[in-house]
């Protein structure tokens, strides 16, 4: 009986520790800001890690303002893309219409390192401004250590 209880206890401990999940971002072109805020708040609240291992554009970049920076890293395949926020095209007859309020909201989440990069690169515009892996990206977020 003792061995069974000990085995069960070990199993439960292993199950609890393996329940932690990392978010691997490989091809995320953005979407609705409010959905990303909710998703990243859940990741933050569960102390999960985020590994950017590919494209993270638009609303995806909110990760830097919601998840603690020590829980985020980038691989050599990482790239980020920033642009002005748009209203939902369902409400603008399919036309891209920029949103001053939405852009202000996005910017309010970004840490100073992201805001500095955006400023140094001419501010947000309708065109996607990209940053790829390398020194400029590492000024914002650390490269992933081997054990991640």
N, C-alpha and C positions, 0 to 999 in steps of 0.2 A: 504494500500500500504506500509506503514512504517513497519508493522509487517512482511510482506513478504520479504522486503529488509533486515530487521534485521535477520530474519530466514535464509535467503540465506547467509548472512555474517557469521553467527554462523556456518552454515553447511560447508562453505568453509574453515573456520579456523580449524574446527575439521578434515576435510579431509586432510588439509595440514599437521597437526600435526601427524595424524595417517599414513601418507605416509612413515614416517621413518620406516625402516625395520631392524631388527636385523638378523645377520647371525648365525644360530644355526648349529654348526658342530657336527654331531653325529657319522658319519662313513665315514671319508675321508682318503683314502689310498694314495692320491697324484696323480701326473700326470705330465703334461707338465709345466715346470717352467714358461714359458712366459705367459701361460693362467692364472696361479695363480697371477703373477705380475699384470696383467690387472685387474683381479677380485678384488684383494685387494686394488689396487689404486682407483678403483671406490668406494669401501666401505669407504676408507679413505676420499676421496673427498666429499662424501655425509654425512660424520660425523656419520656413522652408527656404531653400536656396534657388537662385535663378542663374542659369547658365545660358548666355547668349552665344549661340553656335551657328549663326547665320544672320539673316535679315531681321531687323527689329525697326520698323518704320512707324511713323505717325503716332497714334495713340499707344502703341506698344512701348514707346519710350517713356511713358508715365511711370514705368517700373522704377526709374531713377529717383522719383519723388515720393514713392510710397513704400517700397521695400528698402530696408536698410542697406547702404552701400556695401557693408561688409558681408552681405548675403548675395551679392551679385558679382559675377565675373564674366569675362569674354574669352572666347577661343580665337585662334588665328582666322577663322572663317566669319567672325562677327562683323556686322556693319549696322550703322544706325542711320535713320533718315528723319529729318525734321521739316515741317512746312506749316503754314498758317492753318488754323482750324477752319472747317467748312460746316455749313448747315447741312442737315440731312437732305440729300437730293430729292427725297420723296416729297418734301415740302417746297422745293424750289423748281419744280417742273423739270428735274433732271439736270439742271444747270449748277455748276460749282459756284457757290456764293460764300465768300469768306465771312467768318464770324469774329468780330472784334472781341466779344464777350468770351467766346470759346477759346480764342487764342490767349487772352488774359488768364483764363482758368488754367490752361495747359502750363503757361509760363510760371504761374504761382506754385506749381508742384515741383518744378525742376530745381535741383540744387544749383548753387552758384557755379560749379564747374561746367554744367550744361549751359547755363545762361551765358557764361563767358565765351564758350565755344560758339554759340549762336551769334553773339555780338561780334566776335572777331571775324565771323564769316558773313557779315552783312545783314544779320537779323533774319527773321522768318519771312518767307515770301510764298507765293503760290507754287513755286518750283521746289521740289524735294532737294534738300541739302544733305549730302551724305558724308559720313565719316566712316572710314574703314579701319581695320585693325592696324595698330601702330602707335607711335608716340602720342599723337593727338587724342586718340581714343583712350590711351592709358592715363591721360591727365584727368579723365572723367571716371573711369572704372578700371579696376585691376584685372590683369590677365588671370585666367583660371590656373590655380596650382595643379600639379599632376594628380594629387589625390582626389580632386573633384571629378 
